[in-house]
Amino acid sequence: MSPPLRRRGAILLATVLGTLATTAPAASAGSTGPATPTALWASTTGSSISLTWEQPRTGSRATAFRVYENDQVVARTTTTAAYLDVPFGSTHTYTVTAVDRRGRESARATPATGRSWQYGYNPECMPDPGVPVSVREVTASAVAIAWTRHPLGGDLELRVDGRSLGPVPGTSVRVGGLTPAASHQFALYRYSQCPGSGGPRLAGSLTATTAPGDPARLAAPTGLTVTGRTDSTVDLSWTAPPGTPPTRYAIYDGATLVAATTGTTVTVDRLYHATWHRFTVAALDAAGNESTHSAAATVATETCLTEPPRPVDLRVTGTSPSSARLAWIFDSTADSYTVLDGDTPVATTRYAEAVLTGLPSASAHAYRVVASLAQGCGASPRSRRVEVTTPDGPPARPAAPASLVVSGNVPAVWPSSAQVTLTWSSSTGGEPPAGYRLYEGATVVGETAGTSLTLPVGAGTTHEYVVVAVDASGHESAPSPRVTVRAMYLPPP
């Protein structure tokens, strides 16, 4: 058995695949950064917008992605999807960039706009909006088609000339082994999530005619199997077809040519973790005619990264005799962050910033940050250390407030804001408090002399707060226990 030929750019593919090389984009020599993400798409639910995109297999490899709204980074991830909480009935426009290991950032993708549902409205029960379907490539033996993601999300079922090829998790597919100079019908169906909706609904279709050519075709490879996977690679093997031996094999992910080999095994690389792929293999003869593709092997790469990123650019953004403010960047998805002073955890937050309060005056600290990775993938490596010494000041501090609770969560009637009321116990002991300061992350969101505060927040949004006591000199206590709240929402009357 011949060893696999791994994909190393378009030069190898052009050599191996001849006329099929045009389906594989060429990597530019001396690339200055990652390629711009493509096919950015937004699908919505009542209070969230899910974004997906594709990263071309050209340029330097992207190791992270940044999602922008109004020129502000609103999400960072190491895979080709992001999930954002938004208020009900709100409209948002996003774009995304790719970032490589050297920190070089691509141009921004074409923007995508999503609108979250209004409460009580279920688009699944409305007429299917459908998707546009287009032809990407036609040869004498194959047709590649592409489509946009469905506005309501989910995979589509592909039928070719009435025969189902099963669900397709991406937005493109290549069908080989077709008769030359013949018309073929391609149809995409979606199964509605509306109760009692019955069978699948047609989402889009087209007819394509293959080019003239030799009708002879090799038999299809069989037994395509996933033999291994990591967070960035998938190992495949298959059985050679009977009859005339193929000159080579072409491996596709949807309609994208991702590898070529003369043997019956291959490793597909440059994938992203926690992403689904639909691989097929076609046998090619010496003239480049393409067999019917093998049965598809659908697989997801490993969820957890083998080498997760660490928080970077940890910096001190402010100090006082009783506090230090920190901020950092984490180009992935984290459930929370833990701030360490030396090896001791001193704060936990869901934001990429923190305020450490109740510190002694003129005290030295050495902070690092660790991210708790999403989806149960453990902890990131520690960030680099940043050292800070608080300014001189009196030693007395108020005691920390206790029992911070959500005492009111007044729903909003869209499009107005919801209201959240927080209540806490008075600070007892230490320096008498002159008032209280409420933080969300490292941002002051309210101050009061009492022990409760009402805040306007976006309907359906999630927030995390702590409260500190402040004495007459402005020195802050240690923080209360944190509290997380999701603002409620009611439909319009």
C-alpha positions as CSV (number, residue, x, y, z in Angstrom):
1,M,0.0,0.0,0.0
2,S,1.4,3.4,-0.9
3,P,1.8,5.9,1.8
4,P,-0.6,8.9,1.9
5,L,0.3,12.1,0.2
6,R,-0.7,14.9,2.6
7,R,-2.0,18.2,1.2
8,R,0.8,20.8,1.1
9,G,-0.7,23.5,-0.9
10,A,-1.9,23.7,-4.5
11,I,1.4,22.8,-6.1
12,L,1.1,19.2,-4.8
13,L,-2.6,19.1,-5.7
14,A,-1.9,20.4,-9.2
15,T,0.7,17.7,-9.7
16,V,-1.4,14.9,-8.4
17,L,-4.8,15.9,-9.7
18,G,-4.1,17.5,-13.0
19,T,-7.3,19.0,-14.3
20,L,-8.9,18.9,-10.9
21,A,-6.3,21.2,-9.4
22,T,-8.5,24.2,-10.2
23,T,-10.9,23.1,-7.4
24,A,-8.2,23.6,-4.8
25,P,-7.2,27.3,-4.0
26,A,-3.5,28.0,-4.3
27,A,-1.6,29.1,-1.2
28,S,0.3,32.3,-2.0
29,A,4.1,32.1,-1.5
30,G,5.3,34.4,1.2
31,S,1.8,34.9,2.6
32,T,1.6,37.9,5.0
33,G,-1.2,36.4,7.1
34,P,-4.3,34.3,7.1
35,A,-7.0,34.5,4.4
36,T,-10.2,36.3,5.0
37,P,-13.0,34.1,6.4
38,T,-15.8,33.4,4.0
39,A,-19.5,32.3,4.1
40,L,-20.3,34.1,7.4
41,W,-23.8,33.3,8.3
42,A,-26.1,34.2,11.2
43,S,-28.9,32.1,12.5
44,T,-31.2,33.1,15.3
45,T,-33.3,32.0,18.2
46,G,-35.3,34.0,20.7
47,S,-32.4,35.5,22.6
48,S,-29.2,34.4,20.8
49,I,-27.5,34.6,17.4
50,S,-25.3,31.8,16.2
51,L,-22.5,32.6,13.7
52,T,-20.7,30.2,11.5
53,W,-18.1,30.8,8.8
54,E,-15.5,29.0,6.7
55,Q,-11.8,29.5,6.7
56,P,-10.0,29.1,3.3
57,R,-7.1,26.6,3.3
58,T,-4.7,29.3,2.0
59,G,-2.4,31.7,3.6
60,S,-1.0,31.2,7.1
61,R,-3.0,29.0,9.3
62,A,-5.6,30.9,11.5
63,T,-5.3,30.0,15.2
64,A,-8.1,32.2,16.4
65,F,-11.0,34.3,15.1
66,R,-12.4,37.7,16.3
67,V,-16.1,38.6,15.9
68,Y,-16.8,42.3,15.5
69,E,-20.0,44.4,16.0
70,N,-19.7,48.1,15.2
71,D,-15.9,47.9,15.3
72,Q,-15.9,46.3,18.7
73,V,-14.7,42.8,19.4
74,V,-17.7,40.9,20.9
75,A,-16.4,37.4,20.7
76,R,-13.1,35.5,20.4
77,T,-12.9,31.8,19.4
78,T,-10.5,29.2,18.1
79,T,-13.2,27.5,16.0
80,T,-15.4,28.6,13.1
81,A,-18.5,29.4,15.1
82,A,-19.6,31.7,17.8
83,Y,-22.7,32.0,20.0
84,L,-23.8,35.4,21.3
85,D,-26.6,36.3,23.8
86,V,-28.7,39.2,22.6
87,P,-32.0,40.8,23.7
88,F,-35.2,39.5,22.2
89,G,-36.3,41.2,19.0
90,S,-33.0,42.9,18.4
91,T,-31.0,43.2,15.2
92,H,-27.2,42.8,15.0
93,T,-24.6,42.9,12.2
94,Y,-21.3,41.1,12.6
95,T,-18.1,40.5,10.8
96,V,-15.2,38.2,11.6
97,T,-11.4,38.1,11.1
98,A,-8.8,35.4,11.3
99,V,-5.7,35.7,13.4
100,D,-2.6,33.5,13.0
101,R,0.0,32.5,15.6
102,R,2.1,35.6,15.0
103,G,-0.9,37.9,15.7
104,R,-1.5,38.9,12.0
105,E,-5.1,39.6,11.4
106,S,-7.0,39.1,8.1
107,A,-9.3,41.5,6.4
108,R,-12.9,41.4,7.7
109,A,-15.4,39.0,6.2
110,T,-18.5,40.2,4.4
111,P,-20.9,41.2,7.2
112,A,-23.9,39.0,8.3
113,T,-27.0,40.3,10.0
114,G,-29.3,38.4,12.4
115,R,-32.4,39.4,14.2
116,S,-33.5,37.5,17.3
117,W,-37.1,36.4,17.6
118,Q,-39.8,38.3,19.3
119,Y,-41.2,36.4,22.3
120,G,-44.0,34.0,21.4
121,Y,-43.0,33.9,17.7
122,N,-41.7,30.6,16.3
123,P,-40.3,30.9,12.7
124,E,-40.2,27.1,12.5
125,C,-44.0,27.2,12.0
126,M,-43.9,29.8,9.3
127,P,-43.4,29.1,5.5
128,D,-39.8,27.9,4.9
129,P,-37.7,30.9,3.7
130,G,-35.5,28.6,1.6
131,V,-31.9,28.9,0.6
132,P,-30.3,29.9,-2.7
133,V,-28.4,27.1,-4.4
134,S,-25.7,27.7,-7.0
135,V,-23.4,25.6,-9.1
136,R,-19.7,25.8,-8.1
137,E,-18.2,23.6,-10.8
138,V,-19.3,21.3,-13.6
139,T,-17.2,18.6,-15.3
140,A,-18.1,15.7,-17.5
141,S,-18.3,13.4,-14.4
142,A,-19.1,15.6,-11.5
143,V,-21.1,18.6,-10.2
144,A,-20.2,20.7,-7.2
145,I,-23.0,22.9,-5.7
146,A,-23.1,25.4,-2.8
147,W,-25.7,27.1,-0.8
148,T,-26.1,29.5,2.1
149,R,-26.9,28.2,5.6
150,H,-30.5,28.0,6.4
151,P,-31.8,31.1,8.3
152,L,-33.1,28.8,11.1
153,G,-29.9,26.7,11.3
154,G,-29.6,22.9,11.1
155,D,-28.4,20.5,8.5
156,L,-30.1,19.9,5.1
157,E,-30.8,16.6,3.4
158,L,-29.4,16.3,-0.2
159,R,-31.3,14.4,-2.9
160,V,-29.8,13.9,-6.3
161,D,-32.1,12.8,-9.0
162,G,-34.5,11.8,-6.3
163,R,-32.0,9.6,-4.4
164,S,-31.1,10.8,-0.9
165,L,-27.5,11.2,0.0
166,G,-28.3,12.0,3.6
167,P,-27.7,15.1,5.7
168,V,-24.9,17.4,4.7
169,P,-23.5,19.4,7.6
170,G,-21.8,22.1,5.6
171,T,-22.8,24.4,2.7
172,S,-21.4,22.6,-0.3
173,V,-21.2,19.1,-1.8
174,R,-19.6,17.5,-4.8
175,V,-21.3,14.6,-6.6
176,G,-19.2,12.4,-8.9
177,G,-19.8,9.5,-11.2
178,L,-22.4,11.4,-13.3
179,T,-23.2,10.7,-16.9
180,P,-21.7,13.3,-19.3
181,A,-23.9,15.7,-21.2
182,A,-26.9,14.8,-18.9
183,S,-29.2,16.9,-16.7
184,H,-29.3,16.2,-13.0
185,Q,-31.6,17.5,-10.3
186,F,-30.2,18.6,-6.9
187,A,-32.7,19.3,-4.1
188,L,-32.1,20.3,-0.4
189,Y,-34.7,19.5,2.3
190,R,-35.0,20.6,5.9
191,Y,-36.9,19.0,8.7
192,S,-38.9,21.6,10.5
193,Q,-38.9,21.8,14.3
194,C,-42.5,23.0,14.4
195,P,-44.7,20.5,16.3
196,G,-46.8,18.5,13.8
197,S,-45.1,19.8,10.8
198,G,-44.9,16.4,9.2
199,G,-42.1,15.5,6.7
200,P,-39.2,17.6,5.3
201,R,-39.8,20.8,3.5
202,L,-38.0,21.7,0.2
203,A,-35.4,24.4,1.0
204,G,-33.8,24.9,-2.4
205,S,-33.1,23.1,-5.7
206,L,-31.5,23.4,-9.1
207,T,-30.8,21.5,-12.3
208,A,-27.3,21.2,-13.7
209,T,-26.0,19.6,-16.9
210,T,-22.7,17.8,-17.0
211,A,-20.2,18.6,-19.7
212,P,-19.6,16.3,-22.7
213,G,-17.0,13.6,-22.2
214,D,-16.0,10.0,-22.0
215,P,-18.8,8.0,-20.3
216,A,-16.5,5.4,-18.9
217,R,-16.2,5.5,-15.1
218,L,-14.3,3.7,-12.5
219,A,-16.2,2.0,-9.7
220,A,-16.6,3.9,-6.5
221,P,-14.3,3.4,-3.5
222,T,-16.0,1.6,-0.6
223,G,-15.7,1.4,3.2
224,L,-14.6,5.0,3.9
225,T,-13.8,5.0,7.6
226,V,-12.5,7.4,10.1
227,T,-9.5,5.8,11.7
228,G,-8.4,8.6,14.0
229,R,-9.0,12.3,14.8
230,T,-7.6,15.1,16.8
231,D,-8.6,18.7,17.3
232,S,-7.2,19.6,13.9
233,T,-6.9,16.4,11.8
234,V,-8.9,13.5,10.6
235,D,-7.4,10.1,9.5
236,L,-9.4,8.3,6.7
237,S,-9.0,4.9,5.1
238,W,-11.0,3.1,2.4
239,T,-11.1,0.1,0.1
240,A,-10.0,0.3,-3.5
241,P,-12.7,-0.3,-6.1
242,P,-12.8,-3.5,-8.1
243,G,-11.7,-3.6,-11.7
244,T,-9.2,-1.2,-13.2
245,P,-7.0,0.3,-10.5
246,P,-7.5,4.1,-10.0
247,T,-4.6,6.4,-10.9
248,R,-5.3,8.4,-7.8
249,Y,-7.9,9.4,-5.3
250,A,-9.5,12.8,-4.5
251,I,-10.7,13.5,-1.0
252,Y,-13.5,16.1,-0.5
253,D,-14.9,17.9,2.5
254,G,-18.3,18.9,1.1
255,A,-17.3,20.3,-2.3
256,T,-13.8,21.4,-1.3
257,L,-10.8,19.3,-2.4
258,V,-8.8,18.8,0.8
259,A,-6.3,16.0,-0.1
260,A,-5.0,13.7,-2.8
261,T,-3.2,10.4,-2.6
262,T,-2.3,7.3,-4.7
263,G,-2.9,5.0,-1.7
264,T,-6.0,4.2,0.4
265,T,-5.3,6.2,3.5
266,V,-4.9,10.0,4.1
267,T,-4.7,12.5,6.9
268,V,-6.7,15.7,6.4
269,D,-5.2,18.6,8.3
270,R,-5.8,22.3,8.9
271,L,-9.2,21.6,10.4
272,Y,-10.7,23.4,13.4
273,H,-11.7,21.8,16.7
274,A,-15.4,21.0,17.4
275,T,-16.4,21.3,13.7
276,W,-18.3,18.8,11.6
277,H,-17.1,17.5,8.3
278,R,-18.6,15.3,5.5
279,F,-15.8,13.5,3.7
280,T,-16.1,11.5,0.5
281,V,-13.5,9.9,-1.8
282,A,-13.6,9.6,-5.6
283,A,-11.4,7.4,-7.7
284,L,-9.8,9.1,-10.8
285,D,-8.6,7.5,-14.0
286,A,-5.6,8.7,-16.0
287,A,-7.8,11.2,-17.8
288,G,-9.1,12.7,-14.6
289,N,-12.6,11.3,-14.9
290,E,-14.2,11.0,-11.5
291,S,-16.0,8.0,-10.1
292,T,-19.2,8.1,-8.1
293,H,-18.1,9.2,-4.6
294,S,-17.9,6.8,-1.7
295,A,-20.5,6.8,0.9
296,A,-19.8,9.8,3.1
297,A,-18.0,9.7,6.4
298,T,-19.3,12.4,8.7
299,V,-17.2,13.3,11.7
300,A,-16.5,16.1,14.2
301,T,-13.0,17.0,15.2
302,E,-12.2,16.7,18.9
303,T,-13.8,19.3,21.0
304,C,-10.9,20.1,23.3
305,L,-7.7,21.7,21.9
306,T,-4.5,19.8,22.2
307,E,-2.7,23.0,22.9
308,P,-5.2,25.6,24.2
309,P,-4.2,29.2,24.0
310,R,-3.3,31.2,27.2
311,P,-4.7,34.6,28.1
312,V,-2.4,37.3,26.7
313,D,-1.7,41.0,27.0
314,L,-2.4,40.9,30.8
315,R,-2.0,44.5,31.9
316,V,-2.8,46.8,34.8
317,T,-5.4,49.3,33.8
318,G,-5.6,51.2,37.1
319,T,-4.7,51.2,40.8
320,S,-5.7,52.8,44.1
321,P,-4.4,52.2,47.6
322,S,-7.1,49.5,48.0
323,S,-7.5,48.1,44.5
324,A,-6.0,47.0,41.2
325,R,-7.7,46.7,37.8
326,L,-6.6,44.1,35.3
327,A,-7.5,43.4,31.7
328,W,-6.4,40.7,29.2
329,I,-7.2,39.1,25.9
330,F,-8.2,35.5,25.4
331,D,-8.6,34.3,21.8
332,S,-11.0,31.4,22.6
333,T,-14.2,30.7,24.4
334,A,-14.0,30.6,28.2
335,D,-16.7,29.8,30.8
336,S,-14.8,32.0,33.4
337,Y,-11.4,33.3,34.4
338,T,-9.5,32.9,37.6
339,V,-7.0,35.6,38.7
340,L,-4.1,34.3,40.7
341,D,-1.9,36.3,43.1
342,G,1.2,34.1,43.1
343,D,-0.4,30.7,43.3
344,T,-3.5,31.8,45.2
345,P,-6.8,32.3,43.5
346,V,-8.1,35.8,44.4
347,A,-11.0,36.4,41.9
348,T,-13.2,34.7,39.4
349,T,-15.0,36.5,36.6
350,R,-16.8,35.8,33.3
351,Y,-15.3,38.9,31.8
352,A,-11.8,39.4,30.4
353,E,-11.2,42.0,33.1
354,A,-11.2,42.1,36.8
355,V,-11.0,44.5,39.7
356,L,-9.2,43.3,42.9
357,T,-10.5,45.3,45.9
358,G,-9.8,45.4,49.6
359,L,-6.0,45.3,49.0
360,P,-3.6,46.7,51.6
361,S,-1.9,50.0,50.8
362,A,1.7,49.8,49.4
363,S,1.3,46.0,48.9
364,A,3.0,44.1,46.2
365,H,1.2,41.5,44.0
366,A,2.1,39.2,41.1
367,Y,-0.9,38.4,39.1
368,R,-1.6,35.7,36.4
369,V,-4.8,34.7,34.8
370,V,-6.1,31.2,33.9
371,A,-9.1,30.5,31.7
372,S,-11.6,27.8,32.4
373,L,-12.2,26.5,28.9
374,A,-15.7,26.0,27.6
375,Q,-17.3,22.6,27.1
376,G,-15.4,21.0,30.0
377,C,-12.0,21.2,28.4
378,G,-10.1,22.0,31.5
379,A,-7.9,25.0,32.1
380,S,-5.7,27.0,29.9
381,P,-2.0,27.6,30.6
382,R,-1.4,30.5,32.9
383,S,-0.8,34.0,31.4
384,R,2.5,35.8,31.8
385,R,2.9,37.5,35.2
386,V,2.2,41.2,35.8
387,E,3.4,42.8,38.9
388,V,1.7,45.7,40.7
389,T,2.2,47.6,43.9
390,T,-0.7,49.6,45.3
391,P,0.0,53.2,46.3
392,D,0.5,54.4,49.9
393,G,-2.6,55.1,52.0
394,P,-4.3,54.4,55.3
395,P,-4.5,50.7,56.3
396,A,-8.2,50.7,57.4
397,R,-10.8,49.1,55.1
398,P,-14.5,48.6,55.3
399,A,-15.7,45.0,55.7
400,A,-17.1,43.3,52.6
401,P,-20.8,43.4,52.0
402,A,-22.5,40.0,52.3
403,S,-25.5,38.2,50.8
404,L,-25.7,39.9,47.4
405,V,-28.9,38.7,45.9
406,V,-31.3,39.5,43.0
407,S,-34.4,40.9,44.7
408,G,-36.1,42.0,41.6
409,N,-36.1,41.0,37.9
410,V,-38.7,43.2,36.2
411,P,-39.4,41.9,32.6
412,A,-39.1,44.3,29.7
413,V,-41.8,44.8,27.1
414,W,-39.7,44.9,23.9
415,P,-38.0,47.2,22.9
416,S,-37.6,48.8,26.3
417,S,-35.0,47.7,28.9
418,A,-35.6,45.2,31.7
419,Q,-34.8,46.2,35.3
420,V,-32.7,44.2,37.7
421,T,-32.7,45.0,41.4
422,L,-29.8,43.9,43.6
423,T,-29.8,43.9,47.4
424,W,-27.1,43.1,49.9
425,S,-26.4,43.2,53.6
426,S,-24.7,46.2,55.2
427,S,-21.0,46.1,55.7
428,T,-20.3,45.5,59.4
429,G,-16.9,45.8,61.0
430,G,-13.8,47.6,59.9
431,E,-13.9,51.2,58.6
432,P,-17.5,52.5,58.4
433,P,-18.8,52.5,54.8
434,A,-19.9,55.8,53.3
435,G,-21.5,54.0,50.4
436,Y,-21.4,51.0,48.0
437,R,-20.1,50.5,44.5
438,L,-21.4,47.9,42.1
439,Y,-19.1,46.3,39.6
440,E,-19.8,44.3,36.4
441,G,-16.4,43.0,35.5
442,A,-14.0,45.9,36.2
443,T,-16.7,48.5,35.2
444,V,-18.6,50.5,37.8
445,V,-22.3,50.2,36.9
446,G,-23.7,52.0,40.0
447,E,-23.0,53.6,43.3
448,T,-25.4,54.2,46.2
449,A,-25.4,55.0,49.9
450,G,-28.1,52.4,50.5
451,T,-28.1,48.6,50.2
452,S,-29.9,48.1,47.0
453,L,-29.7,49.3,43.4
454,T,-31.9,49.0,40.4
455,L,-30.2,48.8,37.0
456,P,-31.6,48.9,33.4
457,V,-30.4,46.0,31.3
458,G,-31.1,44.6,27.9
459,A,-34.0,42.1,27.8
460,G,-32.8,38.5,27.8
461,T,-29.1,39.4,28.5
462,T,-26.9,37.9,31.2
463,H,-24.8,39.8,33.7
464,E,-22.5,39.2,36.6
465,Y,-22.1,41.6,39.6
466,V,-20.1,42.1,42.8
467,V,-20.6,44.9,45.3
468,V,-17.9,46.6,47.5
469,A,-18.2,49.0,50.4
470,V,-16.4,52.3,50.1
471,D,-15.3,54.5,53.0
472,A,-15.2,58.2,53.2
473,S,-11.6,58.3,51.7
474,G,-12.7,56.2,48.7
475,H,-11.0,53.0,49.9
476,E,-12.8,49.8,48.8
477,S,-13.5,46.7,50.8
478,A,-13.0,43.2,49.5
479,P,-15.9,42.2,47.1
480,S,-19.1,40.4,48.0
481,P,-19.8,37.0,46.6
482,R,-20.7,37.4,42.9
483,V,-24.2,37.0,41.5
484,T,-25.3,36.2,38.0
485,V,-28.6,37.2,36.6
486,R,-30.4,36.9,33.2
487,A,-32.8,39.7,32.5
488,M,-36.4,38.6,31.9
489,Y,-38.6,39.5,28.9
490,L,-42.3,39.8,28.1
491,P,-44.0,40.0,24.7
492,P,-45.6,43.2,23.5
493,P,-49.2,43.7,24.5
